Amino acid sequence: MILLIVGILAVAIIPRFVDRSTFDSRGFHDETLAILRYAQKTAIAQRRNVCVAFTATTVTLTIAKVAGNTAICTEDLAGPNGVRPYSITAPSGVTYASTPTAFTFTALGQATTGQTFRVSGMPMDIIVEAETGYVHS
């Protein structure tokens, strides 16, 4: 009886541990949410624009040298660990389903354009509200 139960569990559970794609997709989804929230909070705290640039597999943050909503992002933004530029890269096999367009968080935390995009393999969208800069999924 015990061997039967172990056999059934092995058939149902082992494939989940062998296939990491779901875990990698979820991790990159969560990292994207975190970096976007960090960008917005930094823009508000430092009263400077923070620009968000995307490729199919990366997100990179830059910041304006001076305050003001018309200032251009010219410096790499340091991440929480001090590394410049603060960026994340998707694990192998994970991309954005469609590459988001670059945008800026203003000193008020607003996004210059709203965004809705998705990480491949994830059923949930990542949404950036333009008016408030609220980042959620």
C-alpha positions as CSV (number, residue, x, y, z in Angstrom):
1,M,0.0,0.0,0.0
2,I,2.8,2.4,0.9
3,L,4.6,1.7,-2.4
4,L,1.4,2.4,-4.3
5,I,1.0,5.8,-2.6
6,V,4.7,6.7,-3.1
7,G,4.3,5.7,-6.8
8,I,1.3,7.9,-7.3
9,L,3.0,10.9,-5.6
10,A,6.1,10.4,-7.6
11,V,4.2,10.5,-10.9
12,A,2.3,13.7,-9.8
13,I,5.1,15.6,-8.0
14,I,8.5,14.8,-9.6
15,P,7.7,16.4,-13.0
16,R,7.0,19.7,-11.1
17,F,10.5,19.7,-9.7
18,V,12.2,18.7,-12.9
19,D,10.5,21.5,-15.0
20,R,11.7,24.9,-13.6
21,S,10.1,27.0,-16.3
22,T,7.1,27.9,-14.1
23,F,9.3,28.8,-11.2
24,D,11.6,30.9,-13.4
25,S,8.6,32.7,-15.0
26,R,7.0,33.5,-11.6
27,G,10.3,34.6,-10.2
28,F,11.0,37.0,-13.1
29,H,7.4,38.3,-12.9
30,D,7.9,39.1,-9.2
31,E,11.3,40.7,-9.8
32,T,9.8,42.9,-12.5
33,L,7.1,44.1,-10.0
34,A,9.8,44.8,-7.4
35,I,12.1,46.8,-9.7
36,L,9.2,48.9,-11.0
37,R,8.0,49.6,-7.5
38,Y,11.6,50.5,-6.5
39,A,11.8,52.9,-9.4
40,Q,8.6,54.7,-8.4
41,K,9.5,55.0,-4.8
42,T,13.0,56.3,-5.7
43,A,11.4,58.9,-8.0
44,I,9.2,60.2,-5.2
45,A,11.9,60.0,-2.5
46,Q,14.6,61.8,-4.5
47,R,12.1,64.1,-6.4
48,R,13.7,63.2,-9.7
49,N,12.6,61.3,-12.8
50,V,13.5,57.7,-12.9
51,C,13.5,56.1,-16.4
52,V,12.6,52.5,-17.1
53,A,14.1,50.8,-20.2
54,F,13.1,47.3,-21.4
55,T,14.5,44.7,-23.8
56,A,12.9,41.3,-24.3
57,T,14.7,40.0,-21.3
58,T,15.9,42.9,-19.1
59,V,14.8,46.0,-17.2
60,T,17.3,48.8,-16.5
61,L,16.8,51.9,-14.4
62,T,18.4,55.4,-14.9
63,I,17.7,58.6,-13.0
64,A,17.8,62.3,-13.8
65,K,20.7,64.3,-12.4
66,V,18.5,67.2,-11.3
67,A,15.0,67.5,-10.0
68,G,12.0,68.4,-12.2
69,N,9.6,66.6,-14.5
70,T,11.4,67.7,-17.7
71,A,14.8,66.5,-16.6
72,I,16.4,63.7,-18.7
73,C,17.7,60.5,-17.1
74,T,21.4,60.5,-17.6
75,E,22.8,58.6,-14.6
76,D,22.6,54.9,-13.7
77,L,20.4,54.3,-10.7
78,A,22.0,52.3,-7.9
79,G,20.0,49.4,-6.6
80,P,19.3,48.5,-3.0
81,N,22.7,46.7,-2.9
82,G,24.5,49.7,-4.4
83,V,25.2,48.1,-7.8
84,R,24.9,50.5,-10.8
85,P,22.9,50.3,-13.0
86,Y,20.1,48.6,-11.2
87,S,18.8,46.0,-13.7
88,I,17.3,42.5,-13.8
89,T,17.7,39.9,-16.4
90,A,15.3,37.0,-17.2
91,P,16.4,33.4,-16.6
92,S,17.1,31.3,-19.7
93,G,13.9,30.6,-21.6
94,V,11.9,33.4,-20.0
95,T,11.0,36.7,-21.8
96,Y,8.3,39.3,-21.9
97,A,5.5,38.1,-24.1
98,S,5.6,41.5,-25.8
99,T,8.4,44.0,-25.0
100,P,7.0,46.9,-23.0
101,T,7.8,50.4,-24.1
102,A,10.2,52.6,-22.1
103,F,8.6,55.1,-19.7
104,T,9.5,57.4,-16.8
105,F,8.3,57.8,-13.3
106,T,8.0,61.5,-12.5
107,A,9.0,63.1,-9.2
108,L,5.3,62.7,-8.2
109,G,5.4,59.0,-8.8
110,Q,3.3,59.1,-11.9
111,A,4.1,57.1,-15.0
112,T,4.5,59.0,-18.3
113,T,2.6,56.2,-20.0
114,G,0.5,53.3,-18.7
115,Q,1.7,49.8,-19.4
116,T,0.2,46.4,-19.5
117,F,2.5,43.5,-20.3
118,R,3.1,39.9,-19.4
119,V,6.1,37.6,-18.6
120,S,6.0,34.5,-20.8
121,G,4.5,31.5,-19.1
122,M,2.5,33.6,-16.6
123,P,-1.3,34.1,-16.8
124,M,-1.2,37.5,-15.0
125,D,-0.5,40.9,-16.5
126,I,1.8,43.4,-15.0
127,I,0.1,46.8,-15.0
128,V,1.5,50.3,-14.4
129,E,-1.2,52.9,-14.0
130,A,-0.3,56.2,-15.7
131,E,-2.1,58.6,-13.4
132,T,-0.8,57.2,-10.1
133,G,2.2,55.1,-11.1
134,Y,0.7,52.2,-9.2
135,V,2.4,48.9,-10.1
136,H,0.4,45.7,-9.7
137,S,-0.6,42.4,-11.3
